[in-house]
Amino acid sequence: MKAIGWDDVKGCAVLEKYCKKCGDFYPMTSEFWYRDKRSKDGFRHCCKGCYSELPSVIKRLQIF
């Protein structure tokens, strides 16, 4: 997790989190991260884009 980034659009500081799968930083909002109440920061370890590519999720979403 990156301590603080600067958001020029809103003019305020935003927290960013590192995605362990793709290696990018994204703002810590529900727009980019799924919630996980078991984690310390309240979000999953990988971003929404990477999460949807996990084999277990793909298998669950397949239509038979």
Sine and cosine of phi, psi and omega as CSV:
sin_phi,cos_phi,sin_psi,cos_psi,sin_omega,cos_omega
0.00,0.00,0.77,-0.64,0.05,-1.00
-0.99,0.15,0.68,-0.74,-0.09,-1.00
-0.86,0.51,-0.91,0.41,-0.03,-1.00
-0.52,-0.85,0.70,-0.72,0.13,-0.99
-0.92,-0.39,0.19,-0.98,-0.02,-1.00
-0.91,-0.41,0.81,-0.59,0.00,-1.00
-0.99,-0.16,0.95,-0.30,-0.05,-1.00
-0.94,0.34,-0.46,0.89,-0.04,-1.00
-0.93,0.37,-0.76,0.65,-0.02,-1.00
-1.00,-0.02,-0.31,0.95,0.01,-1.00
0.96,0.27,0.50,0.86,0.01,-1.00
-0.66,-0.75,0.28,-0.96,0.00,-1.00
-0.98,0.19,0.64,-0.77,0.03,-1.00
-0.77,-0.64,0.59,-0.81,0.08,-1.00
-0.99,0.15,0.62,-0.78,0.05,-1.00
-0.84,-0.54,0.47,-0.88,0.00,-1.00
-0.81,-0.58,0.56,-0.83,-0.02,-1.00
-1.00,-0.01,0.79,-0.62,0.08,-1.00
-0.99,0.11,0.85,-0.53,-0.06,-1.00
-0.96,0.29,-0.28,0.96,-0.04,-1.00
-1.00,-0.03,-0.78,0.62,-0.05,-1.00
-1.00,-0.08,-0.32,0.95,0.06,-1.00
1.00,0.10,0.24,0.97,0.01,-1.00
-0.98,-0.22,0.34,-0.94,0.10,-0.99
-0.98,-0.18,0.69,-0.72,0.05,-1.00
-0.72,-0.69,0.47,-0.88,0.08,-1.00
-0.86,0.50,0.59,-0.81,-0.01,-1.00
-0.99,0.17,0.97,0.25,0.05,-1.00
-0.73,-0.68,0.27,-0.96,0.00,-1.00
-0.95,0.32,-0.11,0.99,0.09,-1.00
-0.94,0.34,-0.55,0.83,-0.06,-1.00
-0.94,-0.33,-0.32,0.95,-0.12,-0.99
-0.76,-0.65,0.61,-0.79,0.17,-0.99
-0.99,0.11,0.53,-0.85,0.00,-1.00
-0.96,0.27,0.53,-0.85,0.09,-1.00
-0.53,-0.85,0.97,-0.23,-0.09,-1.00
-0.93,0.36,-0.24,0.97,0.02,-1.00
-0.99,0.15,-0.34,0.94,-0.03,-1.00
-1.00,0.09,0.36,-0.93,-0.05,-1.00
-0.89,0.46,-0.66,0.75,-0.06,-1.00
-1.00,-0.02,-0.12,0.99,0.06,-1.00
1.00,-0.01,0.08,1.00,0.01,-1.00
-0.81,-0.59,0.35,-0.94,0.02,-1.00
-0.92,0.38,0.19,-0.98,-0.05,-1.00
-0.99,0.16,-0.30,0.95,0.05,-1.00
-0.80,-0.60,0.43,-0.90,-0.07,-1.00
-0.93,0.36,0.17,-0.99,-0.03,-1.00
-0.87,0.49,-0.62,0.78,0.00,-1.00
-0.90,0.44,-0.71,0.70,0.01,-1.00
-0.95,0.32,-0.59,0.81,-0.01,-1.00
-0.88,0.48,-0.63,0.78,-0.02,-1.00
-0.94,0.34,-0.25,0.97,0.02,-1.00
-1.00,-0.08,-0.05,1.00,0.01,-1.00
-0.92,0.40,0.64,-0.76,-0.04,-1.00
-0.84,0.55,-0.61,0.79,-0.01,-1.00
-0.91,0.40,-0.57,0.82,0.01,-1.00
-0.96,0.28,-0.67,0.74,0.01,-1.00
-0.88,0.47,-0.68,0.73,0.01,-1.00
-0.89,0.45,-0.65,0.76,0.00,-1.00
-0.91,0.41,-0.54,0.84,-0.07,-1.00
-1.00,0.04,-0.15,0.99,-0.01,-1.00
-0.92,0.39,0.65,-0.76,0.01,-1.00
-0.98,-0.17,0.77,-0.64,-0.01,-1.00
-0.98,-0.18,0.00,0.00,0.00,0.00
